[in-house]
Amino acid sequence: MDEIVKAALKKWPNVPACRGWLALDARGDWYMRDERVQRAGPFPQVKGSRILHDKLREFIQRNYLADEHGAWFFQNGPQRVYVELEAAPWVWRLIAGEGAPAVVSHTGAPARVAEALVDERGRLFLATDLGLGLVHTLDMDSAADAVERGLWAPREVVFAELPARHGYRLSPAGDAAQLP
């Protein structure tokens, strides 16, 4: 977490949380969801405005965390901005190499794979030391190569069971009564 964010938390410790305004899609893109977009429908059916500003994306990614209830948020100064997730809290990018591909999150954090999972839609998830994430669609060739070489052996899962099994919430905005 950025030092300026830590300082803001100390200065203003009781700022109410924000829900429904920020989302992460299955390709690792961040979306702003203003009131009009929120009224138009839930994420990801109605995504909102993709955040294109590099410095803002980097700031969000440096301050992206999970709370004790498995709800992911961006700590924006003294305010927690809870994140709507399309599939998982992480989106993995793969870097091909000699052995298994290196795995890096949409935030740039490296991860070590513990298990590969494939859901009923054919999406590949990797359980890692950071948590569960979805392999980016552009990296499925590298993922398929790892499977064919026997480096990963995906186990079939039902997508609806993944959040509870891996300790995260897709929509903290819908769980507002249960969150701080």
Secondary structure, DSSP 8 states (H G I E B T S, - for coil): --HHHHHHHHH-TT---EEEEEEE-TTS-EEE--HHHHHH--TTTS--EE---HHHHHHHHHTEEE-TTS-EEEEETTEEEEEEESS-SEEEEEE--SSS-EEEETTS-EE-EEEEEE-TT--EEEEESS-EEEE-GGGHHHHHHHHHTTS---EE--GGGHHHHHT--S-GGGGGGG--
